[in-house]
Amino acid sequence: MAVANSYVILNGKVEGCKSKTSWSPGDPLPWTANICQGVPFNIAIKYERCKEIPDFKTKADDVFIVTYPKSGTTWMQQIVKCLQTKGYPETVEKTVGELNPWFEEMEQKDADAMTSPRIFKSHSPYHMAAKGNTPDSKCKYLHVVRNPKDVCVSQYYHYKGFWEYEYTGEFPEFCDLFIHGQVECGSWFDFVMSWYTCSEEVLHITYEDLKARPAEVIPKVANFLGLECNDTIVGLTIEKSSFSKMKTDAKSNMTWMNDLRHAGAVPFMRKGKVGDWRGHFTEEQSQRLDAVFQEKSSAEMRIAFWGKDIAQTLEAVQGDADQESESPS
């Protein structure tokens, strides 16, 4: 078994080093994290930043692309960029990360300096997110949801690729961490339910639906953002947000972060497949996650996201997409 050597920063204070051969509930985390308000975050997210987010002055035309990590964040950022440029994202020099920056990682002054309309990327659960408290500061949220089993697999490779996590475990251990909500941004189930049950103006999009029916979903995104949309723009957006196109696009493939990655690691844009979890989960692991999914999500949410109550099994979370189809994570 791999040996984990990492540390946790709990509310701004380092909580010692750990070294053990496998993780069990109640053990310290086997990866390097910042713990803010009880939620594990990437070490790029500082405790001080988490504290100041609730005081951020949102504007009525602000939009937050809200996702649990590895749910199609970069894909949606590219779709938004395509819509903003009427299908010609190559005319903009900025990367998707510069156009729609990671809100929790930004300095407050940089967020304040952005010109409106501002579009941010965010990985905060609802209770920790920036939100307006007056009618003229109520903003919008674009929430992308993905089958948690595919999220788990994608997040595992994400941890193995970036050296800052200092994670050396294998998938069985990581699956346990994910099921128990001990990965970046905490419990997938709590995160998703927090956004589903909130009273803000939220457009919920599933990764699977976006893959299966992009010509139907993309106009909904454009309308939500107040952007022009027609068949030509939709066609160009589908083409230029495809996995194959983005993988070779230096402004959307995240290669600018290669200096934070282990040499020889799998690419940031690895597969983006619907149903890739089948090649990683054992039957026992799959049933355990299904049980937590049934326990911690509501039938109303399941029907709203996937069109049916899939409480018994996540096998049904496919949309109409071929399970070998590819989309960016």
TASULLIN-V101611 format. One record per backbone hydrogen bond with DSSP energy under -1.0 kcal/mol. NH is the residue of the N-H (numbers start at 1). CO is the residue of the C=O. If there is no record, write none. Layout:
NH	CO
NH	CO
This chain:
4	20
9	33
10	13
11	35
13	10
15	8
18	6
27	24
32	165
33	7
34	41
35	9
36	39
39	36
41	34
45	42
50	46
51	47
52	48
53	49
55	52
56	53
58	56
60	136
62	59
63	118
64	140
65	120
66	64
66	142
67	122
72	329
73	329
76	72
77	73
78	74
79	75
80	76
81	77
82	78
83	79
84	80
85	81
86	83
87	82
91	88
92	89
96	251
99	95
100	96
103	121
105	102
106	102
111	107
112	108
113	109
120	63
121	101
122	65
128	125
129	126
137	134
140	62
141	201
142	64
143	203
144	66
145	205
151	147
152	148
153	149
154	150
155	151
156	152
157	153
158	154
159	155
160	156
161	157
162	158
163	260
165	162
166	163
174	170
175	171
176	172
177	173
178	174
179	175
180	176
181	178
182	177
185	40
186	183
191	187
192	188
193	189
194	190
195	191
196	192
197	193
202	200
203	141
205	143
207	145
210	206
211	207
212	208
213	209
216	213
217	213
218	214
221	217
222	218
223	219
224	220
225	221
227	222
234	230
235	231
236	232
237	233
238	234
239	235
240	236
241	237
242	239
246	242
247	243
249	246
252	249
253	249
257	254
258	255
260	257
261	258
262	161
265	262
270	268
274	325
278	275
279	276
280	277
281	277
286	282
287	283
288	284
289	285
290	286
291	287
292	288
293	289
294	290
295	291
296	292
297	293
302	298
303	299
304	300
305	301
306	302
307	303
310	308
317	314
318	316
321	318
325	322
327	272
